[in-house]
Amino acid sequence: VCGVEALKAFSAHFIKPHKPATTKGTVEELERRVSTLRMQLKEAEMELDRLRKGKRVL
């Protein structure tokens, strides 16, 4: 089974149909996405700082 729609269709064969843990747009989901984006931003900023420092040394 590949993809969300296929999983939903396939889940009809089970006793309980597929229900995602969180739906897109919930506060929890948005908080999780914001947290992930903040971590990615920090990592990108650290990498940028490393590259800038490397350029100065050369």
TORKOL-4160 file (C-alpha; in steps of 0.2 Angstrom, whole numbers, padded with zeros to 4 digits, m for minus):
58
<pt num="1" X="0000" Y="0000" Z="0000"/>
<pt num="2" X="0008" Y="0017" Z="m0005"/>
<pt num="3" X="0001" Y="0034" Z="m0001"/>
<pt num="4" X="m0012" Y="0040" Z="0012"/>
<pt num="5" X="m0027" Y="0038" Z="0000"/>
<pt num="6" X="m0022" Y="0020" Z="m0003"/>
<pt num="7" X="m0020" Y="0016" Z="0015"/>
<pt num="8" X="m0037" Y="0024" Z="0019"/>
<pt num="9" X="m0045" Y="0013" Z="0006"/>
<pt num="10" X="m0036" Y="m0003" Z="0012"/>
<pt num="11" X="m0039" Y="0001" Z="0030"/>
<pt num="12" X="m0058" Y="m0003" Z="0027"/>
<pt num="13" X="m0053" Y="m0021" Z="0028"/>
<pt num="14" X="m0049" Y="m0019" Z="0046"/>
<pt num="15" X="m0061" Y="m0018" Z="0061"/>
<pt num="16" X="m0057" Y="0001" Z="0064"/>
<pt num="17" X="m0054" Y="0012" Z="0049"/>
<pt num="18" X="m0038" Y="0022" Z="0048"/>
<pt num="19" X="m0038" Y="0038" Z="0058"/>
<pt num="20" X="m0022" Y="0048" Z="0058"/>
<pt num="21" X="m0015" Y="0053" Z="0076"/>
<pt num="22" X="m0017" Y="0071" Z="0072"/>
<pt num="23" X="m0025" Y="0080" Z="0058"/>
<pt num="24" X="m0017" Y="0094" Z="0048"/>
<pt num="25" X="m0021" Y="0110" Z="0055"/>
<pt num="26" X="m0022" Y="0105" Z="0073"/>
<pt num="27" X="m0013" Y="0115" Z="0086"/>
<pt num="28" X="m0002" Y="0100" Z="0091"/>
<pt num="29" X="0003" Y="0097" Z="0072"/>
<pt num="30" X="0007" Y="0116" Z="0069"/>
<pt num="31" X="0017" Y="0117" Z="0085"/>
<pt num="32" X="0027" Y="0101" Z="0080"/>
<pt num="33" X="0030" Y="0109" Z="0062"/>
<pt num="34" X="0036" Y="0125" Z="0070"/>
<pt num="35" X="0047" Y="0116" Z="0081"/>
<pt num="36" X="0055" Y="0106" Z="0067"/>
<pt num="37" X="0057" Y="0122" Z="0056"/>
<pt num="38" X="0065" Y="0131" Z="0071"/>
<pt num="39" X="0078" Y="0116" Z="0073"/>
<pt num="40" X="0081" Y="0116" Z="0054"/>
<pt num="41" X="0084" Y="0135" Z="0054"/>
<pt num="42" X="0096" Y="0134" Z="0069"/>
<pt num="43" X="0106" Y="0120" Z="0060"/>
<pt num="44" X="0106" Y="0130" Z="0044"/>
<pt num="45" X="0112" Y="0145" Z="0053"/>
<pt num="46" X="0126" Y="0135" Z="0062"/>
<pt num="47" X="0132" Y="0128" Z="0045"/>
<pt num="48" X="0132" Y="0146" Z="0037"/>
<pt num="49" X="0142" Y="0152" Z="0052"/>
<pt num="50" X="0155" Y="0138" Z="0049"/>
<pt num="51" X="0156" Y="0142" Z="0031"/>
<pt num="52" X="0158" Y="0160" Z="0034"/>
<pt num="53" X="0172" Y="0157" Z="0046"/>
<pt num="54" X="0180" Y="0145" Z="0034"/>
<pt num="55" X="0180" Y="0158" Z="0021"/>
<pt num="56" X="0189" Y="0171" Z="0032"/>
<pt num="57" X="0203" Y="0159" Z="0037"/>
<pt num="58" X="0207" Y="0156" Z="0018"/>
